[in-house]
Amino acid sequence: MESKVFKIDDIDRNIIEIIQKDPLLTHTEIAKKVNRSQPTIGMRIRKLEKSGVLKFQAGINVKTIDLILARVEIQTLKPDAIIKLVKNCPYMLNAFRLSGSSNLSIMIVSDKLAHLDEIVNHHFRKDPNISEVYMDIVTDVINDFVIPFDFNFETCGLTESGQCCGKCFAQS
């Protein structure tokens, strides 16, 4: 049966499930598990990658790293400006557009709780275009959660007076 949403069939779904469990398997090993030839597996994986359904991504596993992860929900008049900030600040991992009382959810990380609060205060609570800000600390991650990560904290941060260094706004 082919999915109308993703345009993938049961074999593609099986390949994706196998890769998610063990991304280091060779095409030959995957072929044995789904009873197909190695060239067929290679072709299907390339098709899935080209369509954007399957993505190989290196990053950190939030479940195992020793950092504090927080989710910040905001209501803003200028979501595109906040999204640009998220793309350029190493402390901000990702953002999600939402419907409902908040229009953005942002994942932020730091090694200190106080620093997370400084980031939220400076970038969100002081912004006149933001009407609501809620921050929740993630206390546990149930499954592996691998995301790209910028380790260049030294290149961006708050000054001693709690002000942004400005580098996250200067980049495009």
C-alpha positions as CSV (number, residue, x, y, z in Angstrom):
1,M,0.0,0.0,0.0
2,E,1.4,3.4,-1.0
3,S,1.0,6.4,1.3
4,K,-0.5,9.3,-0.5
5,V,1.1,11.7,2.0
6,F,4.7,10.6,1.6
7,K,4.5,8.7,-1.6
8,I,6.3,5.8,0.0
9,D,5.3,2.1,0.1
10,D,5.8,-0.6,2.8
11,I,9.3,-1.4,1.6
12,D,10.4,2.2,1.9
13,R,8.9,2.5,5.3
14,N,10.7,-0.7,6.3
15,I,14.0,0.7,5.0
16,I,13.5,3.9,7.0
17,E,12.7,2.0,10.2
18,I,15.8,-0.1,9.8
19,I,18.0,2.9,9.1
20,Q,16.5,4.7,12.1
21,K,17.4,1.8,14.4
22,D,21.0,1.4,12.9
23,P,22.1,4.2,10.5
24,L,25.5,2.5,10.0
25,L,24.1,-0.6,8.3
26,T,25.3,-1.1,4.7
27,H,23.0,-1.3,1.8
28,T,23.8,-5.0,1.6
29,E,22.7,-5.6,5.2
30,I,19.5,-3.6,4.7
31,A,18.8,-5.6,1.5
32,K,19.0,-8.9,3.5
33,K,16.5,-7.6,6.1
34,V,13.9,-6.5,3.5
35,N,14.6,-9.3,1.0
36,R,15.6,-7.1,-1.9
37,S,18.8,-6.6,-3.9
38,Q,21.5,-4.2,-2.8
39,P,21.1,-2.0,-6.0
40,T,17.4,-1.8,-5.3
41,I,18.1,-0.6,-1.7
42,G,20.6,2.0,-3.0
43,M,18.1,3.3,-5.5
44,R,15.3,3.5,-3.0
45,I,17.5,5.3,-0.4
46,R,18.6,7.8,-3.0
47,K,14.9,8.3,-4.0
48,L,13.9,8.9,-0.4
49,E,16.8,11.3,0.1
50,K,16.1,13.2,-3.1
51,S,12.4,13.6,-2.1
52,G,13.4,14.9,1.3
53,V,11.6,12.1,3.2
54,L,14.9,10.5,4.4
55,K,17.6,12.7,5.9
56,F,20.9,11.7,7.3
57,Q,22.0,14.2,9.9
58,A,24.8,14.3,12.3
59,G,24.3,16.1,15.6
60,I,24.2,15.7,19.4
61,N,21.8,13.4,21.2
62,V,19.9,15.6,23.6
63,K,19.0,12.6,25.6
64,T,22.6,11.9,26.6
65,I,24.4,15.3,26.6
66,D,25.1,17.2,29.8
67,L,23.3,20.4,28.9
68,I,20.1,22.0,30.0
69,L,17.4,22.1,27.4
70,A,14.4,24.5,27.5
71,R,11.4,25.1,25.4
72,V,10.3,28.7,25.0
73,E,6.8,29.5,23.8
74,I,6.3,33.0,22.5
75,Q,3.6,35.1,20.9
76,T,5.2,37.6,18.5
77,L,4.1,40.1,15.9
78,K,7.3,39.4,13.9
79,P,7.9,35.6,13.8
80,D,10.3,35.9,10.8
81,A,12.7,38.1,12.8
82,I,12.7,35.6,15.7
83,I,13.3,32.7,13.2
84,K,16.3,34.6,11.8
85,L,17.7,35.0,15.3
86,V,17.2,31.2,15.9
87,K,19.1,30.4,12.8
88,N,22.1,32.4,13.9
89,C,22.3,31.9,17.7
90,P,24.2,28.8,18.8
91,Y,22.1,28.6,22.0
92,M,18.9,28.3,20.0
93,L,18.6,24.8,18.4
94,N,15.3,25.0,16.5
95,A,12.0,26.8,16.2
96,F,8.5,25.6,15.3
97,R,5.7,27.8,14.0
98,L,2.5,27.1,16.0
99,S,-1.2,27.7,15.9
100,G,-2.9,28.7,19.1
101,S,-2.0,31.1,21.9
102,S,1.7,31.0,21.0
103,N,2.9,31.3,17.5
104,L,6.5,30.1,18.0
105,S,8.1,27.4,20.1
106,I,11.9,27.6,20.4
107,M,14.3,25.0,21.8
108,I,17.3,26.5,23.6
109,V,20.3,25.0,25.4
110,S,23.0,26.0,27.8
111,D,25.1,24.5,30.5
112,K,23.7,26.9,33.1
113,L,20.1,27.6,34.0
114,A,20.9,31.2,34.7
115,H,22.2,31.6,31.2
116,L,19.0,30.3,29.7
117,D,17.1,32.8,31.7
118,E,19.4,35.6,30.5
119,I,18.9,34.6,26.9
120,V,15.1,34.5,27.3
121,N,15.1,37.8,29.1
122,H,17.3,39.6,26.6
123,H,16.0,38.2,23.3
124,F,12.3,37.7,24.1
125,R,11.0,39.4,27.3
126,K,12.6,42.7,26.4
127,D,11.3,42.6,22.8
128,P,8.3,45.0,22.4
129,N,7.0,42.8,19.5
130,I,6.6,39.8,21.8
131,S,3.5,39.8,24.0
132,E,3.8,36.5,25.8
133,V,6.8,34.4,26.9
134,Y,6.8,31.0,28.6
135,M,9.9,28.9,29.4
136,D,9.8,25.3,30.4
137,I,12.9,23.3,31.3
138,V,13.0,19.8,29.8
139,T,13.5,17.4,32.7
140,D,13.7,14.2,30.7
141,V,14.0,13.1,27.0
142,I,12.4,9.7,26.5
143,N,13.8,8.7,23.1
144,D,17.1,9.6,21.4
145,F,16.7,13.1,20.0
146,V,19.6,14.0,17.7
147,I,19.8,17.5,16.4
148,P,22.5,19.6,14.7
149,F,24.5,21.6,17.2
150,D,26.9,24.6,17.0
151,F,29.6,24.2,19.6
152,N,30.9,27.8,19.0
153,F,29.5,29.2,22.2
154,E,32.7,31.4,22.5
155,T,31.8,33.2,19.3
156,C,28.4,34.4,20.6
157,G,27.1,35.2,24.0
158,L,25.9,37.8,26.4
159,T,28.3,40.5,27.7
160,E,28.9,40.9,31.5
161,S,26.0,43.4,31.6
162,G,23.6,40.8,30.2
163,Q,23.5,42.3,26.7
164,C,23.7,40.3,23.5
165,C,27.0,40.4,21.7
166,G,25.0,41.1,18.6
167,K,26.7,38.4,16.4
168,C,23.5,36.4,16.1
169,F,21.8,39.4,14.5
170,A,24.7,40.3,12.3
171,Q,24.7,37.0,10.5
172,S,22.2,36.1,7.8
